[in-house]
Amino acid sequence: MSAPPAPRVRKATPDDAAGVAAVLNGVIAGGRHSLLDTPFTVAEERAYIEALPERSFIHVAVSAGSGIIGFQTVIPWNTFATREFDHVATMGTYVDARQRRRGVGAALAAASFAAALALDYEKIFTDVRADNVDSLGYHLALGFTVVGAARRHARVEGRDIDVIFIERFLKG
């Protein structure tokens, strides 16, 4: 039996809001992979996509017959009025539970790293739940390294969660 075909990755548009919200809300409902605990409406997701800051994008992974099965956000790490961190982006990855471990995240990352480089980012700095070993493994396989941890850094559904901070340089 052959592997399923790789998803097509493309830049998201506001018309993708329903598919993005469905994936995101599925991850949130799962309760253990995200630092988010509040679902988003399609209207909220559309507004978010429409208002992305300069040098930001969302890539969606689309599978024939299944629609949007994952997405990845890349946005500036900060939006200070100064430029000291302009070379740093942050990234969030969300994949439908039924599509995990099938190359969706890797396909998204390949496209997002290339697009981030084209926007003059040199580094991705992000965080993951300390108890999400699947996400940490995914990021480490992409070349991220752990740079620190914060205890009780997030409060998800009333429970304190430790967070691991990771980075990946896009340029040598």
C-alpha atoms as one frame of an Amber mdcrd trajectory, in Angstrom:
protein
   0.000   0.000   0.000   1.422   3.378  -0.973   1.567   6.434   1.223  -1.131
   9.051   0.746  -0.136  11.872  -1.599   1.540  14.862  -0.008  -0.835  17.726
   0.692  -0.723  20.840  -1.437   0.555  23.806   0.583  -0.468  27.341  -0.309
  -0.932  30.729   1.286  -4.249  31.099   3.095  -6.888  33.631   2.124  -9.840
  34.913   4.152 -11.986  32.373   2.279 -10.046  29.632   4.108 -11.355  30.797
   7.486 -13.838  27.935   7.915 -11.224  25.250   7.221  -8.613  26.916   9.416
 -11.118  27.343  12.255 -12.185  23.694  11.954  -8.602  22.456  12.288  -7.777
  24.900  15.088 -10.924  24.152  17.054 -10.298  20.415  16.688  -6.815  20.827
  18.149  -8.182  22.989  20.982 -10.946  20.463  21.725  -8.327  17.715  21.948
  -7.134  19.478  25.091  -3.483  18.452  25.114  -1.660  19.818  22.074  -2.326
  23.551  22.252  -1.770  26.400  24.644  -5.142  27.727  23.488  -8.365  26.718
  25.209 -10.984  28.966  23.608 -12.476  28.007  20.221 -12.703  30.536  17.396
 -15.638  31.325  15.148 -15.266  31.426  11.385 -15.841  35.192  11.529 -13.053
  35.612  14.102 -10.679  33.519  12.010 -11.550  35.486   8.859 -10.879  38.757
  10.691  -7.547  37.390  11.939  -6.454  36.390   8.434  -7.536  39.755   7.023
  -5.638  41.670   9.715  -2.342  39.768   9.647   0.555  42.141  10.268   3.046
  42.973   7.559   5.524  40.116   6.929   2.999  37.570   8.239   1.290  34.676
   6.539  -0.642  31.501   7.076   0.040  28.443   4.963  -2.682  25.823   4.628
  -2.174  22.154   3.766  -4.942  20.971   1.474  -5.720  17.331   0.762  -7.842
  16.257  -2.185 -11.233  15.273  -0.847 -10.523  16.427   2.706  -9.984  20.164
   2.303  -7.749  21.961   4.793  -6.018  19.397   7.013  -3.452  21.650   8.662
  -2.058  25.147   8.755   0.944  27.081   9.958   1.179  30.709  11.006   4.335
  32.799  10.732   4.228  36.269  12.241   6.801  38.726  13.611   7.999  37.704
  17.059   7.142  41.169  18.287   5.551  44.299  16.976   7.559  46.875  18.905
   8.086  50.223  17.199  11.815  49.471  17.107  13.564  47.052  14.757  15.884
  44.990  16.983  13.851  41.816  16.507  12.818  42.205  12.866  14.833  39.118
  11.927  12.811  36.869  14.295   9.417  35.302  13.575   7.231  33.015  15.610
   5.380  30.033  14.222   2.339  27.974  15.160   1.514  24.596  13.607  -1.887
  22.916  13.735  -2.730  19.606  12.064  -6.004  17.693  12.131  -5.620  14.725
  14.522  -6.480  12.208  11.758  -3.689  13.595   9.559  -0.786  13.649  12.029
   2.421  11.712  11.313   1.731  11.789   7.578   4.108  14.566   6.531   1.619
  17.438   6.767   3.693  19.375   9.312   6.906  18.791   7.377   5.296  20.021
   4.148   4.012  23.128   5.904   7.409  23.808   7.499   9.284  23.494   4.191
   7.005  26.086   2.598   6.985  28.347   5.643  10.764  28.324   6.122  11.265
  29.301   2.466   8.635  32.054   2.701  10.103  33.327   5.984  13.555  33.572
   4.395  12.065  35.512   1.478  10.651  37.969   4.042  14.140  38.417   5.569
  13.528  36.391   8.705  16.641  34.636   9.976  15.182  32.774  12.944  11.959
  31.194  14.173  11.403  31.430  17.936   8.368  29.701  19.372   7.049  27.718
  22.301   5.407  24.378  22.966   3.658  22.824  25.912   6.189  20.916  27.993
   3.775  17.974  28.153   3.351  17.857  24.358   6.135  15.452  23.470   4.717
  14.964  19.955   5.090  18.653  19.136   8.515  18.852  20.707   9.638  15.838
  18.673   8.241  17.387  15.486  10.106  20.634  16.087  13.361  18.929  17.027
  13.165  16.878  13.808  12.867  20.185  11.904  16.110  21.417  13.467  14.775
  23.443  16.387  16.749  23.471  19.617  15.489  23.981  23.149  16.638  27.292
  24.619  14.722  27.340  27.875  11.593  26.604  29.834   9.136  28.527  31.944
   7.260  26.873  34.777   3.510  27.498  35.098   3.766  29.870  32.134   0.335
  29.245  30.604  -3.015  28.632  32.239  -5.127  26.312  30.113  -8.616  25.486
  31.354  -7.585  26.534  34.850  -4.466  24.319  34.890  -0.938  25.732  34.931
   1.203  24.458  32.048   4.983  24.568  31.724   6.236  25.889  28.383   9.409
  25.058  26.471  10.984  27.748  24.274  12.641  26.630  21.059  14.415  28.271
  18.129  15.590  27.428  14.645  17.960  29.510  12.584  16.981  29.757   8.931
  20.392  30.975   7.829  23.774  29.430   8.657
